[in-house]
Amino acid sequence: MDINKCRLCLKTANSLITIFDGAYSKSILSSKIMNLTNVEIYPNDGLPSSICVICNQKLDECIQFINLCKKSDFDLRKK
């Protein structure tokens, strides 16, 4: 398995973000990925354990959009 590939988009990149840090078997990043995509990601599963900067930005944008939708819904319902 190519360790320089992004786990999410499969592009090869020199600058990758590790999904799991050494101290925890489940990281915040893996939780974000699993919650947003329903893709199961576990340490030592034999698949790439990093994502590219672009995919990380897209994850953050998705979370911001979800939060915006929830806030808008809340604001509409409280009137």
N, C-alpha and C positions, 0 to 999 in steps of 0.2 A: 504494500500500500504506500502510495506517495505521500510522505509526511508534509510536503510543501503544498498540498492541495487543501482548498477550503472545504470544510465538511458540508457546507450548504450549497455552494454554487459549483464546486469541483474545479474552479480555476486555480492555476498554479500562481502563487504569490510569494514574494520574498518577505513581506511583512504580514505576519499572521498573529492572531490573538488566541492564546490558549484557552480552551473552554473550561478545563479543570485545572485548578491550582493543586499543588502537592498536598495541602493540608486537608482538603475536603473532597469527598467522593462526589458530592453534588454541589455545583457552584451556582451562583446567581445567573451566569451566562447560560449554563445548560438549562436552568429552569425557564429562562426567557424563551429559549429555542423550543423547548418541549411544550410550554404553555401556548405559544403562538402558532406552532406548526403541527403539533401532535406527532412529531418525529421523536422517537426515543433515542436518547444519547446517553451513553454510559461510559465511564472510564474503562480503559482496557478492553473495549469491544472490538479491537482490531481495525477500527475505522479511523480516519483522520480526526485528530483531537484539537483542531484549531479552525478558526474562521477568518476570512479576510476582513479588512477594514470596511470595505463597501457593504458586506453583509451585516456587519455589526451596526453600521449606520442605518441600514434598512430596518433592522430589528428595533432600534431606538425610535425611528420614525413611526413604525407600526404601533409601538407602545404609546407614543404621543398622540397618534390618531385615535386609538381606542380610548384613551383618557379624555380627549376632546369630545368624543361621541357620548361618553358617559356623563360628562359635565353638562353638555348641551341637553341631554335627556333629563337630567336632574333639574336643570334650570327651567325647562319647559313644563315639567310636571309640578313644580312647586307654585306655579302661578295660578 
